Structures are given as structure tokens and as C-alpha cells.
Amino acid sequence: MKKAGENCDTADYDCSVITLDVVRAKGASAIAQRINRNLDTHVIQLISSEEEADISNLEELSEKFLSDYR
């Protein structure tokens, strides 16, 4: 979960919050890594506000989402 905004830890202020819960394949095998990469790509395509976003991971997606909100 990531938050953005002044005094975001209190209920008295407006802030944006993004929480991503993504199912992950276990293990370090090449197949598990490929599955997880595809899952990340799918989530990025679903949430990104840009058609051709230059976002390569969920951390960047979270930062971009919060930046766009601000």
C-alpha cells in the first residue's frame, strides 16, 4: 500500500491510496518468473492511465498513479 498527500495518516485529510494485491507464482523457476512478469504486465495495462505507458513494474505503477492523482 502506498499513500500520497499531506498528513495522509489521519482521517482528517484527503489523500490518495493504492493497494495492489496480485496473486504470485511460487518459486524461482523460469516459468514462475514468466507468470509473475505477465501478471504484472496485465495489472499495469488495467490500471495505467496511458495507452503506451513506460511502466515496467508495480512500484512504478503505484508511483505514477499517485503522481497523476496529485
All heavy atoms as a GROMACS GRO file, in nm:
protein
  544
    1MET      N    1   0.085  -0.117   0.000
    1MET     CA    2   0.000   0.000   0.000
    1MET      C    3   0.089   0.123   0.000
    1MET      O    4   0.187   0.129   0.072
    1MET     CB    5  -0.091   0.001   0.122
    1MET     CG    6  -0.174   0.126   0.127
    1MET     SD    7  -0.308   0.131   0.248
    1MET     CE    8  -0.228   0.093   0.398
    2LYS      N    9   0.053   0.219  -0.083
    2LYS     CA   10   0.123   0.347  -0.089
    2LYS      C   11   0.020   0.458  -0.070
    2LYS      O   12  -0.094   0.446  -0.114
    2LYS     CB   13   0.191   0.366  -0.224
    2LYS     CG   14   0.314   0.282  -0.242
    2LYS     CD   15   0.384   0.328  -0.369
    2LYS     CE   16   0.528   0.292  -0.364
    2LYS     NZ   17   0.611   0.374  -0.279
    3LYS      N   18   0.064   0.564  -0.005
    3LYS     CA   19  -0.022   0.679   0.018
    3LYS      C   20   0.049   0.804  -0.030
    3LYS      O   21   0.171   0.811  -0.028
    3LYS     CB   22  -0.052   0.696   0.168
    3LYS     CG   23  -0.126   0.582   0.229
    3LYS     CD   24  -0.146   0.610   0.378
    3LYS     CE   25  -0.222   0.497   0.444
    3LYS     NZ   26  -0.245   0.526   0.587
    4ALA      N   27  -0.030   0.903  -0.068
    4ALA     CA   28   0.026   1.032  -0.107
    4ALA      C   29  -0.066   1.142  -0.060
    4ALA      O   30  -0.187   1.132  -0.072
    4ALA     CB   31   0.044   1.041  -0.258
    5GLY      N   32  -0.009   1.243  -0.005
    5GLY     CA   33  -0.086   1.357   0.041
    5GLY      C   34  -0.036   1.402   0.176
    5GLY      O   35   0.025   1.326   0.250
    6GLU      N   36  -0.061   1.530   0.207
    6GLU     CA   37  -0.019   1.583   0.335
    6GLU      C   38  -0.097   1.518   0.448
    6GLU      O   39  -0.218   1.501   0.439
    6GLU     CB   40  -0.044   1.734   0.337
    6GLU     CG   41   0.082   1.816   0.334
    6GLU     CD   42   0.052   1.962   0.342
    6GLU    OE1   43   0.019   2.010   0.450
    6GLU    OE2   44   0.060   2.025   0.236
    7ASN      N   45  -0.029   1.482   0.555
    7ASN     CA   46  -0.093   1.422   0.673
    7ASN      C   47  -0.180   1.304   0.636
    7ASN      O   48  -0.291   1.288   0.685
    7ASN     CB   49  -0.175   1.527   0.749
    7ASN     CG   50  -0.089   1.641   0.795
    7ASN    OD1   51   0.019   1.621   0.848
    7ASN    ND2   52  -0.135   1.762   0.773
    8CYS      N   53  -0.132   1.222   0.549
    8CYS     CA   54  -0.211   1.112   0.495
    8CYS      C   55  -0.245   1.005   0.598
    8CYS      O   56  -0.331   0.922   0.575
    8CYS     CB   57  -0.135   1.049   0.377
    8CYS     SG   58  -0.242   0.976   0.254
    9ASP      N   59  -0.179   1.007   0.713
    9ASP     CA   60  -0.204   0.906   0.815
    9ASP      C   61  -0.323   0.940   0.903
    9ASP      O   62  -0.357   0.864   0.993
    9ASP     CB   63  -0.079   0.886   0.903
    9ASP     CG   64   0.032   0.819   0.824
    9ASP    OD1   65   0.001   0.739   0.733
    9ASP    OD2   66   0.149   0.845   0.854
   10THR      N   67  -0.387   1.053   0.882
   10THR     CA   68  -0.505   1.088   0.961
   10THR      C   69  -0.629   1.087   0.874
   10THR      O   70  -0.621   1.103   0.752
   10THR     CB   71  -0.489   1.228   1.025
   10THR    OG1   72  -0.495   1.325   0.922
   10THR    CG2   73  -0.359   1.240   1.103
   11ALA      N   74  -0.742   1.070   0.934
   11ALA     CA   75  -0.869   1.065   0.860
   11ALA      C   76  -0.919   1.204   0.825
   11ALA      O   77  -1.015   1.219   0.750
   11ALA     CB   78  -0.974   0.992   0.943
   12ASP      N   79  -0.854   1.309   0.877
   12ASP     CA   80  -0.899   1.446   0.856
   12ASP      C   81  -0.853   1.508   0.724
   12ASP      O   82  -0.895   1.616   0.689
   12ASP     CB   83  -0.850   1.536   0.971
   12ASP     CG   84  -0.905   1.491   1.104
   12ASP    OD1   85  -1.015   1.432   1.107
   12ASP    OD2   86  -0.838   1.515   1.206
   13TYR      N   87  -0.767   1.439   0.652
   13TYR     CA   88  -0.710   1.497   0.531
   13TYR      C   89  -0.734   1.408   0.411
   13TYR      O   90  -0.740   1.286   0.422
   13TYR     CB   91  -0.559   1.520   0.548
   13TYR     CG   92  -0.528   1.622   0.654
   13TYR    CD1   93  -0.505   1.584   0.784
   13TYR    CD2   94  -0.524   1.757   0.623
   13TYR    CE1   95  -0.478   1.679   0.882
   13TYR    CE2   96  -0.497   1.852   0.719
   13TYR     CZ   97  -0.474   1.813   0.849
   13TYR     OH   98  -0.449   1.906   0.945
   14ASP      N   99  -0.744   1.473   0.297
   14ASP     CA  100  -0.760   1.400   0.171
   14ASP      C  101  -0.626   1.343   0.128
   14ASP      O  102  -0.524   1.409   0.134
   14ASP     CB  103  -0.812   1.496   0.063
   14ASP     CG  104  -0.836   1.426  -0.068
   14ASP    OD1  105  -0.876   1.309  -0.067
   14ASP    OD2  106  -0.813   1.490  -0.172
   15CYS      N  107  -0.627   1.219   0.090
   15CYS     CA  108  -0.506   1.160   0.034
   15CYS      C  109  -0.545   1.047  -0.060
   15CYS      O  110  -0.655   0.994  -0.053
   15CYS     CB  111  -0.412   1.110   0.143
   15CYS     SG  112  -0.467   0.968   0.235
   16SER      N  113  -0.453   1.015  -0.147
   16SER     CA  114  -0.479   0.903  -0.239
   16SER      C  115  -0.407   0.780  -0.187
   16SER      O  116  -0.300   0.789  -0.128
   16SER     CB  117  -0.434   0.937  -0.380
   16SER     OG  118  -0.298   0.972  -0.381
   17VAL      N  119  -0.468   0.665  -0.209
   17VAL     CA  120  -0.413   0.539  -0.162
   17VAL      C  121  -0.425   0.437  -0.274
   17VAL      O  122  -0.527   0.430  -0.341
   17VAL     CB  123  -0.489   0.487  -0.038
   17VAL    CG1  124  -0.435   0.353   0.007
   17VAL    CG2  125  -0.485   0.588   0.075
   18ILE      N  126  -0.319   0.359  -0.293
   18ILE     CA  127  -0.327   0.249  -0.388
   18ILE      C  128  -0.274   0.124  -0.319
   18ILE      O  129  -0.169   0.126  -0.254
   18ILE     CB  130  -0.249   0.278  -0.519
   18ILE    CG1  131  -0.266   0.162  -0.617
   18ILE    CG2  132  -0.104   0.309  -0.492
   18ILE    CD1  133  -0.218   0.191  -0.758
   19THR      N  134  -0.350   0.019  -0.329
   19THR     CA  135  -0.311  -0.111  -0.277
   19THR      C  136  -0.326  -0.212  -0.389
   19THR      O  137  -0.433  -0.221  -0.449
   19THR     CB  138  -0.400  -0.153  -0.158
   19THR    OG1  139  -0.392  -0.054  -0.056
   19THR    CG2  140  -0.357  -0.286  -0.102
   20LEU      N  141  -0.221  -0.285  -0.417
   20LEU     CA  142  -0.224  -0.387  -0.522
   20LEU      C  143  -0.204  -0.524  -0.458
   20LEU      O  144  -0.101  -0.550  -0.398
   20LEU     CB  145  -0.114  -0.361  -0.625
   20LEU     CG  146  -0.120  -0.227  -0.698
   20LEU    CD1  147   0.005  -0.208  -0.782
   20LEU    CD2  148  -0.244  -0.220  -0.784
   21ASP      N  149  -0.302  -0.609  -0.471
   21ASP     CA  150  -0.292  -0.748  -0.428
   21ASP      C  151  -0.290  -0.834  -0.553
   21ASP      O  152  -0.393  -0.847  -0.621
   21ASP     CB  153  -0.410  -0.788  -0.339
   21ASP     CG  154  -0.406  -0.722  -0.203
   21ASP    OD1  155  -0.295  -0.704  -0.151
   21ASP    OD2  156  -0.513  -0.690  -0.149
   22VAL      N  157  -0.175  -0.889  -0.583
   22VAL     CA  158  -0.160  -0.966  -0.706
   22VAL      C  159  -0.117  -1.108  -0.668
   22VAL      O  160  -0.024  -1.127  -0.591
   22VAL     CB  161  -0.053  -0.903  -0.798
   22VAL    CG1  162  -0.036  -0.983  -0.926
   22VAL    CG2  163  -0.089  -0.758  -0.830
   23VAL      N  164  -0.186  -1.206  -0.721
   23VAL     CA  165  -0.151  -1.346  -0.699
   23VAL      C  166  -0.014  -1.370  -0.763
   23VAL      O  167   0.015  -1.320  -0.871
   23VAL     CB  168  -0.257  -1.438  -0.762
   23VAL    CG1  169  -0.216  -1.584  -0.750
   23VAL    CG2  170  -0.392  -1.415  -0.698
   24ARG      N  171   0.070  -1.447  -0.695
   24ARG     CA  172   0.204  -1.474  -0.744
   24ARG      C  173   0.230  -1.623  -0.756
   24ARG      O  174   0.184  -1.702  -0.673
   24ARG     CB  175   0.309  -1.419  -0.645
   24ARG     CG  176   0.312  -1.270  -0.637
   24ARG     CD  177   0.344  -1.219  -0.767
   24ARG     NE  178   0.418  -1.095  -0.767
   24ARG     CZ  179   0.425  -1.022  -0.874
   24ARG    NH1  180   0.366  -1.058  -0.984
   24ARG    NH2  181   0.492  -0.912  -0.874
   25ALA      N  182   0.304  -1.662  -0.858
   25ALA     CA  183   0.352  -1.799  -0.871
   25ALA      C  184   0.470  -1.815  -0.776
   25ALA      O  185   0.555  -1.727  -0.768
   25ALA     CB  186   0.394  -1.828  -1.015
   26LYS      N  187   0.474  -1.926  -0.705
   26LYS     CA  188   0.582  -1.951  -0.610
   26LYS      C  189   0.706  -2.003  -0.682
   26LYS      O  190   0.697  -2.064  -0.787
   26LYS     CB  191   0.540  -2.055  -0.506
   26LYS     CG  192   0.444  -2.003  -0.404
   26LYS     CD  193   0.422  -2.110  -0.298
   26LYS     CE  194   0.334  -2.057  -0.187
   26LYS     NZ  195   0.316  -2.155  -0.081
   27GLY      N  196   0.821  -1.981  -0.617
   27GLY     CA  197   0.944  -2.037  -0.668
   27GLY      C  198   1.021  -1.942  -0.757
   27GLY      O  199   0.972  -1.836  -0.795
   28ALA      N  200   1.142  -1.983  -0.787
   28ALA     CA  201   1.231  -1.900  -0.868
   28ALA      C  202   1.253  -1.958  -1.008
   28ALA      O  203   1.342  -1.915  -1.080
   28ALA     CB  204   1.365  -1.885  -0.796
   29SER      N  205   1.170  -2.054  -1.046
   29SER     CA  206   1.187  -2.115  -1.178
   29SER      C  207   1.158  -2.012  -1.288
   29SER      O  208   1.092  -1.911  -1.266
   29SER     CB  209   1.094  -2.235  -1.194
   29SER     OG  210   0.960  -2.191  -1.204
   30ALA      N  211   1.206  -2.042  -1.405
   30ALA     CA  212   1.182  -1.953  -1.519
   30ALA      C  213   1.033  -1.940  -1.549
   30ALA      O  214   0.986  -1.833  -1.585
   30ALA     CB  215   1.256  -2.006  -1.642
   31ILE      N  216   0.959  -2.048  -1.530
   31ILE     CA  217   0.815  -2.045  -1.555
   31ILE      C  218   0.745  -1.954  -1.454
   31ILE      O  219   0.662  -1.872  -1.491
   31ILE     CB  220   0.755  -2.187  -1.551
   31ILE    CG1  221   0.809  -2.268  -1.670
   31ILE    CG2  222   0.603  -2.184  -1.552
   31ILE    CD1  223   0.774  -2.415  -1.666
   32ALA      N  224   0.781  -1.966  -1.326
   32ALA     CA  225   0.722  -1.880  -1.223
   32ALA      C  226   0.753  -1.734  -1.251
   32ALA      O  227   0.666  -1.647  -1.238
   32ALA     CB  228   0.772  -1.922  -1.085
   33GLN      N  229   0.876  -1.705  -1.289
   33GLN     CA  230   0.914  -1.567  -1.320
   33GLN      C  231   0.837  -1.513  -1.440
   33GLN      O  232   0.792  -1.398  -1.440
   33GLN     CB  233   1.065  -1.559  -1.346
   33GLN     CG  234   1.147  -1.579  -1.221
   33GLN     CD  235   1.296  -1.580  -1.249
   33GLN    OE1  236   1.341  -1.563  -1.362
   33GLN    NE2  237   1.375  -1.599  -1.144
   34ARG      N  238   0.817  -1.595  -1.540
   34ARG     CA  239   0.742  -1.555  -1.659
   34ARG      C  240   0.595  -1.529  -1.624
   34ARG      O  241   0.536  -1.430  -1.668
   34ARG     CB  242   0.752  -1.661  -1.768
   34ARG     CG  243   0.696  -1.612  -1.902
   34ARG     CD  244   0.714  -1.710  -2.016
   34ARG     NE  245   0.844  -1.773  -2.015
   34ARG     CZ  246   0.864  -1.905  -2.035
   34ARG    NH1  247   0.764  -1.984  -2.060
   34ARG    NH2  248   0.986  -1.955  -2.033
   35ILE      N  249   0.537  -1.617  -1.543
   35ILE     CA  250   0.398  -1.597  -1.499
   35ILE      C  251   0.385  -1.466  -1.422
   35ILE      O  252   0.295  -1.386  -1.449
   35ILE     CB  253   0.351  -1.717  -1.413
   35ILE    CG1  254   0.334  -1.842  -1.499
   35ILE    CG2  255   0.222  -1.683  -1.338
   35ILE    CD1  256   0.314  -1.969  -1.420
   36ASN      N  257   0.475  -1.441  -1.328
   36ASN     CA  258   0.469  -1.320  -1.248
   36ASN      C  259   0.490  -1.195  -1.333
   36ASN      O  260   0.423  -1.093  -1.313
   36ASN     CB  261   0.570  -1.326  -1.133
   36ASN     CG  262   0.529  -1.429  -1.030
   36ASN    OD1  263   0.412  -1.461  -1.013
   36ASN    ND2  264   0.627  -1.483  -0.960
   37ARG      N  265   0.579  -1.202  -1.430
   37ARG     CA  266   0.601  -1.089  -1.521
   37ARG      C  267   0.475  -1.061  -1.602
   37ARG      O  268   0.436  -0.945  -1.620
   37ARG     CB  269   0.719  -1.121  -1.612
   37ARG     CG  270   0.797  -1.003  -1.659
   37ARG     CD  271   0.928  -1.034  -1.731
   37ARG     NE  272   0.937  -1.163  -1.797
   37ARG     CZ  273   1.013  -1.265  -1.753
   37ARG    NH1  274   1.084  -1.254  -1.643
   37ARG    NH2  275   1.018  -1.378  -1.820
   38ASN      N  276   0.409  -1.166  -1.649
   38ASN     CA  277   0.285  -1.148  -1.725
   38ASN      C  278   0.173  -1.092  -1.638
   38ASN      O  279   0.093  -1.010  -1.685
   38ASN     CB  280   0.242  -1.280  -1.789
   38ASN     CG  281   0.326  -1.317  -1.910
   38ASN    OD1  282   0.384  -1.231  -1.974
   38ASN    ND2  283   0.334  -1.446  -1.939
   39LEU      N  284   0.165  -1.136  -1.514
   39LEU     CA  285   0.066  -1.082  -1.422
   39LEU      C  286   0.090  -0.933  -1.399
   39LEU      O  287  -0.005  -0.853  -1.402
   39LEU     CB  288   0.069  -1.157  -1.288
   39LEU     CG  289   0.014  -1.299  -1.290
   39LEU    CD1  290   0.047  -1.370  -1.159
   39LEU    CD2  291  -0.136  -1.298  -1.313
   40ASP      N  292   0.215  -0.894  -1.377
   40ASP     CA  293   0.248  -0.753  -1.358
   40ASP      C  294   0.209  -0.671  -1.481
   40ASP      O  295   0.148  -0.565  -1.469
   40ASP     CB  296   0.397  -0.734  -1.330
   40ASP     CG  297   0.438  -0.781  -1.191
   40ASP    OD1  298   0.349  -0.820  -1.112
   40ASP    OD2  299   0.559  -0.779  -1.162
   41THR      N  300   0.243  -0.721  -1.598
   41THR     CA  301   0.210  -0.651  -1.722
   41THR      C  302   0.060  -0.633  -1.737
   41THR      O  303   0.012  -0.525  -1.775
   41THR     CB  304   0.266  -0.728  -1.844
   41THR    OG1  305   0.408  -0.735  -1.831
   41THR    CG2  306   0.230  -0.660  -1.975
   42HIS      N  307  -0.016  -0.735  -1.705
   42HIS     CA  308  -0.162  -0.727  -1.713
   42HIS      C  309  -0.217  -0.623  -1.616
   42HIS      O  310  -0.302  -0.541  -1.654
   42HIS     CB  311  -0.222  -0.865  -1.686
   42HIS     CG  312  -0.371  -0.869  -1.701
   42HIS    ND1  313  -0.434  -0.853  -1.823
   42HIS    CD2  314  -0.469  -0.884  -1.609
   42HIS    CE1  315  -0.565  -0.860  -1.805
   42HIS    NE2  316  -0.588  -0.878  -1.676
   43VAL      N  317  -0.170  -0.622  -1.494
   43VAL     CA  318  -0.216  -0.524  -1.394
   43VAL      C  319  -0.180  -0.383  -1.440
   43VAL      O  320  -0.262  -0.291  -1.430
   43VAL     CB  321  -0.157  -0.555  -1.255
   43VAL    CG1  322  -0.185  -0.441  -1.158
   43VAL    CG2  323  -0.214  -0.685  -1.200
   44ILE      N  324  -0.059  -0.365  -1.490
   44ILE     CA  325  -0.017  -0.233  -1.538
   44ILE      C  326  -0.108  -0.186  -1.651
   44ILE      O  327  -0.152  -0.071  -1.653
   44ILE     CB  328   0.131  -0.238  -1.585
   44ILE    CG1  329   0.223  -0.253  -1.463
   44ILE    CG2  330   0.166  -0.113  -1.666
   44ILE    CD1  331   0.366  -0.289  -1.498
   45GLN      N  332  -0.143  -0.274  -1.744
   45GLN     CA  333  -0.231  -0.237  -1.855
   45GLN      C  334  -0.371  -0.204  -1.806
   45GLN      O  335  -0.437  -0.116  -1.862
   45GLN     CB  336  -0.237  -0.349  -1.957
   45GLN     CG  337  -0.108  -0.365  -2.035
   45GLN     CD  338  -0.108  -0.487  -2.126
   45GLN    OE1  339  -0.193  -0.575  -2.115
   45GLN    NE2  340  -0.010  -0.494  -2.214
   46LEU      N  341  -0.418  -0.272  -1.701
   46LEU     CA  342  -0.552  -0.245  -1.649
   46LEU      C  343  -0.561  -0.110  -1.578
   46LEU      O  344  -0.662  -0.041  -1.588
   46LEU     CB  345  -0.594  -0.355  -1.550
   46LEU     CG  346  -0.631  -0.490  -1.608
   46LEU    CD1  347  -0.650  -0.591  -1.496
   46LEU    CD2  348  -0.756  -0.479  -1.693
   47ILE      N  349  -0.456  -0.074  -1.506
   47ILE     CA  350  -0.463   0.043  -1.420
   47ILE      C  351  -0.403   0.168  -1.482
   47ILE      O  352  -0.447   0.279  -1.454
   47ILE     CB  353  -0.394   0.013  -1.285
   47ILE    CG1  354  -0.473  -0.096  -1.213
   47ILE    CG2  355  -0.386   0.138  -1.198
   47ILE    CD1  356  -0.409  -0.146  -1.086
   48SER      N  357  -0.305   0.152  -1.567
   48SER     CA  358  -0.235   0.267  -1.622
   48SER      C  359  -0.330   0.360  -1.697
   48SER      O  360  -0.417   0.316  -1.771
   48SER     CB  361  -0.124   0.221  -1.717
   48SER     OG  362  -0.059   0.332  -1.772
   49SER      N  363  -0.308   0.489  -1.678
   49SER     CA  364  -0.393   0.589  -1.744
   49SER      C  365  -0.344   0.623  -1.885
   49SER      O  366  -0.409   0.695  -1.957
   49SER     CB  367  -0.400   0.716  -1.659
   49SER     OG  368  -0.269   0.770  -1.646
   50GLU      N  369  -0.228   0.572  -1.920
   50GLU     CA  370  -0.172   0.599  -2.052
   50GLU      C  371  -0.175   0.473  -2.137
   50GLU      O  372  -0.154   0.364  -2.089
   50GLU     CB  373  -0.028   0.647  -2.038
   50GLU     CG  374  -0.014   0.775  -1.959
   50GLU     CD  375   0.131   0.813  -1.939
   50GLU    OE1  376   0.216   0.762  -2.013
   50GLU    OE2  377   0.156   0.893  -1.848
   51GLU      N  378  -0.201   0.492  -2.266
   51GLU     CA  379  -0.207   0.378  -2.356
   51GLU      C  380  -0.072   0.309  -2.372
   51GLU      O  381  -0.062   0.188  -2.369
   51GLU     CB  382  -0.259   0.424  -2.493
   51GLU     CG  383  -0.353   0.325  -2.556
   51GLU     CD  384  -0.417   0.383  -2.678
   51GLU    OE1  385  -0.512   0.461  -2.662
   51GLU    OE2  386  -0.372   0.348  -2.788
   52GLU      N  387   0.033   0.387  -2.389
   52GLU     CA  388   0.168   0.332  -2.409
   52GLU      C  389   0.256   0.374  -2.293
   52GLU      O  390   0.363   0.432  -2.311
   52GLU     CB  391   0.226   0.384  -2.541
   52GLU     CG  392   0.146   0.346  -2.662
   52GLU     CD  393   0.198   0.220  -2.729
   52GLU    OE1  394   0.313   0.183  -2.706
   52GLU    OE2  395   0.122   0.160  -2.805
   53ALA      N  396   0.215   0.345  -2.172
   53ALA     CA  397   0.290   0.387  -2.054
   53ALA      C  398   0.428   0.320  -2.048
   53ALA      O  399   0.442   0.203  -2.081
   53ALA     CB  400   0.212   0.353  -1.929
   54ASP      N  401   0.526   0.397  -2.005
   54ASP     CA  402   0.661   0.344  -1.989
   54ASP      C  403   0.678   0.297  -1.844
   54ASP      O  404   0.761   0.349  -1.770
   54ASP     CB  405   0.764   0.452  -2.025
   54ASP     CG  406   0.905   0.398  -2.029
   54ASP    OD1  407   0.921   0.276  -2.048
   54ASP    OD2  408   0.998   0.478  -2.011
   55ILE      N  409   0.598   0.201  -1.805
   55ILE     CA  410   0.598   0.147  -1.669
   55ILE      C  411   0.636   0.000  -1.677
   55ILE      O  412   0.573  -0.076  -1.750
   55ILE     CB  413   0.459   0.163  -1.604
   55ILE    CG1  414   0.422   0.311  -1.596
   55ILE    CG2  415   0.457   0.099  -1.466
   55ILE    CD1  416   0.279   0.336  -1.555
   56SER      N  417   0.738  -0.038  -1.602
   56SER     CA  418   0.786  -0.175  -1.614
   56SER      C  419   0.760  -0.262  -1.491
   56SER      O  420   0.784  -0.381  -1.495
   56SER     CB  421   0.936  -0.175  -1.647
   56SER     OG  422   1.007  -0.113  -1.542
   57ASN      N  423   0.713  -0.202  -1.381
   57ASN     CA  424   0.685  -0.283  -1.262
   57ASN      C  425   0.576  -0.218  -1.178
   57ASN      O  426   0.535  -0.104  -1.204
   57ASN     CB  427   0.813  -0.307  -1.181
   57ASN     CG  428   0.875  -0.178  -1.132
   57ASN    OD1  429   0.810  -0.096  -1.071
   57ASN    ND2  430   1.004  -0.160  -1.162
   58LEU      N  431   0.528  -0.291  -1.078
   58LEU     CA  432   0.416  -0.243  -0.998
   58LEU      C  433   0.453  -0.124  -0.910
   58LEU      O  434   0.369  -0.039  -0.881
   58LEU     CB  435   0.360  -0.357  -0.913
   58LEU     CG  436   0.302  -0.474  -0.994
   58LEU    CD1  437   0.246  -0.580  -0.900
   58LEU    CD2  438   0.195  -0.428  -1.091
   59GLU      N  439   0.578  -0.115  -0.869
   59GLU     CA  440   0.625   0.000  -0.792
   59GLU      C  441   0.612   0.128  -0.875
   59GLU      O  442   0.561   0.230  -0.828
   59GLU     CB  443   0.770  -0.021  -0.749
   59GLU     CG  444   0.826   0.091  -0.666
   59GLU     CD  445   0.770   0.099  -0.526
   59GLU    OE1  446   0.718  -0.003  -0.475
   59GLU    OE2  447   0.776   0.209  -0.467
   60GLU      N  448   0.657   0.123  -1.000
   60GLU     CA  449   0.644   0.238  -1.090
   60GLU      C  450   0.497   0.271  -1.115
   60GLU      O  451   0.460   0.388  -1.122
   60GLU     CB  452   0.714   0.210  -1.222
   60GLU     CG  453   0.864   0.208  -1.213
   60GLU     CD  454   0.930   0.174  -1.346
   60GLU    OE1  455   0.862   0.175  -1.451
   60GLU    OE2  456   1.051   0.145  -1.345
   61LEU      N  457   0.415   0.169  -1.128
   61LEU     CA  458   0.271   0.191  -1.149
   61LEU      C  459   0.211   0.265  -1.030
   61LEU      O  460   0.136   0.361  -1.048
   61LEU     CB  461   0.200   0.057  -1.168
   61LEU     CG  462   0.048   0.063  -1.179
   61LEU    CD1  463   0.005   0.138  -1.305
   61LEU    CD2  464  -0.011  -0.077  -1.178
   62SER      N  465   0.246   0.224  -0.910
   62SER     CA  466   0.194   0.290  -0.789
   62SER      C  467   0.237   0.437  -0.785
   62SER      O  468   0.156   0.525  -0.758
   62SER     CB  469   0.245   0.219  -0.664
   62SER     OG  470   0.198   0.087  -0.659
   63GLU      N  471   0.364   0.462  -0.811
   63GLU     CA  472   0.415   0.598  -0.811
   63GLU      C  473   0.345   0.684  -0.917
   63GLU      O  474   0.309   0.798  -0.891
   63GLU     CB  475   0.567   0.600  -0.833
   63GLU     CG  476   0.646   0.545  -0.718
   63GLU     CD  477   0.630   0.624  -0.589
   63GLU    OE1  478   0.611   0.748  -0.596
   63GLU    OE2  479   0.636   0.562  -0.483
   64LYS      N  480   0.327   0.629  -1.036
   64LYS     CA  481   0.260   0.702  -1.145
   64LYS      C  482   0.115   0.732  -1.110
   64LYS      O  483   0.065   0.842  -1.132
   64LYS     CB  484   0.268   0.621  -1.275
   64LYS     CG  485   0.198   0.682  -1.392
   64LYS     CD  486   0.278   0.795  -1.453
   64LYS     CE  487   0.215   0.839  -1.582
   64LYS     NZ  488   0.177   0.978  -1.582
   65PHE      N  489   0.046   0.634  -1.051
   65PHE     CA  490  -0.093   0.653  -1.010
   65PHE      C  491  -0.104   0.768  -0.910
   65PHE      O  492  -0.188   0.856  -0.924
   65PHE     CB  493  -0.147   0.522  -0.949
   65PHE     CG  494  -0.288   0.534  -0.897
   65PHE    CD1  495  -0.396   0.514  -0.981
   65PHE    CD2  496  -0.311   0.566  -0.764
   65PHE    CE1  497  -0.525   0.524  -0.934
   65PHE    CE2  498  -0.441   0.576  -0.715
   65PHE     CZ  499  -0.548   0.555  -0.801
   66LEU      N  500  -0.018   0.766  -0.808
   66LEU     CA  501  -0.022   0.871  -0.705
   66LEU      C  502   0.018   1.007  -0.763
   66LEU      O  503  -0.041   1.109  -0.730
   66LEU     CB  504   0.067   0.833  -0.588
   66LEU     CG  505   0.021   0.710  -0.510
   66LEU    CD1  506   0.124   0.672  -0.405
   66LEU    CD2  507  -0.116   0.730  -0.448
   67SER      N  508   0.115   1.008  -0.852
   67SER     CA  509   0.157   1.131  -0.918
   67SER      C  510   0.043   1.190  -1.001
   67SER      O  511   0.018   1.310  -0.997
   67SER     CB  512   0.278   1.103  -1.005
   67SER     OG  513   0.313   1.216  -1.080
   68ASP      N  514  -0.027   1.106  -1.076
   68ASP     CA  515  -0.140   1.152  -1.158
   68ASP      C  516  -0.252   1.206  -1.070
   68ASP      O  517  -0.316   1.304  -1.105
   68ASP     CB  518  -0.194   1.037  -1.244
   68ASP     CG  519  -0.103   1.001  -1.360
   68ASP    OD1  520  -0.005   1.075  -1.384
   68ASP    OD2  521  -0.130   0.898  -1.425
   69TYR      N  522  -0.271   1.145  -0.956
   69TYR     CA  523  -0.378   1.191  -0.865
   69TYR      C  524  -0.348   1.332  -0.814
   69TYR      O  525  -0.434   1.417  -0.807
   69TYR     CB  526  -0.392   1.095  -0.747
   69TYR     CG  527  -0.497   1.138  -0.648
   69TYR    CD1  528  -0.632   1.112  -0.672
   69TYR    CD2  529  -0.462   1.206  -0.534
   69TYR    CE1  530  -0.730   1.152  -0.582
   69TYR    CE2  531  -0.559   1.247  -0.443
   69TYR     CZ  532  -0.692   1.220  -0.468
   69TYR     OH  533  -0.788   1.262  -0.378
   70ARG      N  534  -0.218   1.353  -0.779
   70ARG     CA  535  -0.179   1.486  -0.729
   70ARG      C  536  -0.193   1.589  -0.838
   70ARG      O  537  -0.227   1.697  -0.823
   70ARG     CB  538  -0.035   1.485  -0.678
   70ARG     CG  539  -0.024   1.423  -0.541
   70ARG     CD  540   0.118   1.417  -0.500
   70ARG     NE  541   0.157   1.282  -0.538
   70ARG     CZ  542   0.270   1.226  -0.512
   70ARG    NH1  543   0.362   1.289  -0.451
   70ARG    NH2  544   0.297   1.104  -0.546
   0.00000   0.00000   0.00000
